Amino acid sequence: MCIKDRESLDLKGDYYSEKFRYLEVKVYRCDKKTSKVKCKSDAEIDEYFKDATLSIPIINSFFDYNDFQKIPPGKNDPRIK
């Protein structure tokens, strides 16, 4: 799966924010009874995912958008102890 329109991808906030947008990834096993494509065998699916990992790099940063005090480049922020 590829995200076709990356310009509209807008992730922000956290669970308690007024605006909270996130990306949810779900992987489901192919259901032979309802799938429109031919499913692999359970053994083949298990073997494929046996060592598979899903990594999503994140940057966890806090920005106080209401505090516009400018800190000169190279200076430590005096608000951080």
KATA-V988926 format. One record per residue. N is the residue number from 0. RES is the residue in three letters. SS is DSSP state (a for helix, b for strand, c for the rest). PHI is phi in degrees with one decimal (NA if undefined). Layout:
BEGIN
N:RES:SS:PHI ; N:RES:SS:PHI
END
This chain:
BEGIN
0:MET:c:NA ; 1:CYS:c:-124.1 ; 2:ILE:c:-83.5 ; 3:LYS:c:-77.9 ; 4:ASP:c:-110.2 ; 5:ARG:a:-68.9 ; 6:GLU:a:-63.7 ; 7:SER:a:-89.4 ; 8:LEU:c:-76.9 ; 9:ASP:c:-130.7 ; 10:LEU:c:-102.1 ; 11:LYS:b:-166.0 ; 12:GLY:c:76.5 ; 13:ASP:c:-140.3 ; 14:TYR:c:-54.8 ; 15:TYR:c:-94.9 ; 16:SER:c:-74.8 ; 17:GLU:c:-64.1 ; 18:LYS:c:-115.0 ; 19:PHE:c:-133.5 ; 20:ARG:b:-127.3 ; 21:TYR:c:-143.8 ; 22:LEU:c:-111.7 ; 23:GLU:c:-113.6 ; 24:VAL:c:-116.1 ; 25:LYS:c:-126.3 ; 26:VAL:c:-122.1 ; 27:TYR:c:-116.9 ; 28:ARG:c:-69.5 ; 29:CYS:c:-61.7 ; 30:ASP:c:-100.9 ; 31:LYS:c:-61.4 ; 32:LYS:c:-80.4 ; 33:THR:c:-115.3 ; 34:SER:c:-73.9 ; 35:LYS:c:-86.5 ; 36:VAL:c:-110.9 ; 37:LYS:c:-75.9 ; 38:CYS:c:-80.8 ; 39:LYS:c:-74.0 ; 40:SER:c:-70.5 ; 41:ASP:a:-57.7 ; 42:ALA:a:-63.3 ; 43:GLU:a:-66.4 ; 44:ILE:a:-64.5 ; 45:ASP:a:-60.2 ; 46:GLU:a:-65.5 ; 47:TYR:a:-61.6 ; 48:PHE:a:-92.3 ; 49:LYS:c:-54.4 ; 50:ASP:c:-113.0 ; 51:ALA:c:-75.7 ; 52:THR:c:-133.3 ; 53:LEU:c:-120.4 ; 54:SER:c:-114.9 ; 55:ILE:c:-126.4 ; 56:PRO:c:-71.3 ; 57:ILE:c:-131.4 ; 58:ILE:c:-114.3 ; 59:ASN:c:-104.9 ; 60:SER:c:-127.4 ; 61:PHE:c:-113.9 ; 62:PHE:c:-123.0 ; 63:ASP:c:-90.7 ; 64:TYR:c:-72.8 ; 65:ASN:c:-97.2 ; 66:ASP:c:-112.0 ; 67:PHE:c:-102.7 ; 68:GLN:c:-61.1 ; 69:LYS:c:-91.2 ; 70:ILE:c:-102.8 ; 71:PRO:c:-58.4 ; 72:PRO:c:-56.1 ; 73:GLY:c:86.5 ; 74:LYS:c:-98.0 ; 75:ASN:c:-72.7 ; 76:ASP:c:-74.4 ; 77:PRO:c:-68.3 ; 78:ARG:c:-79.5 ; 79:ILE:c:-97.9 ; 80:LYS:c:-96.1
END
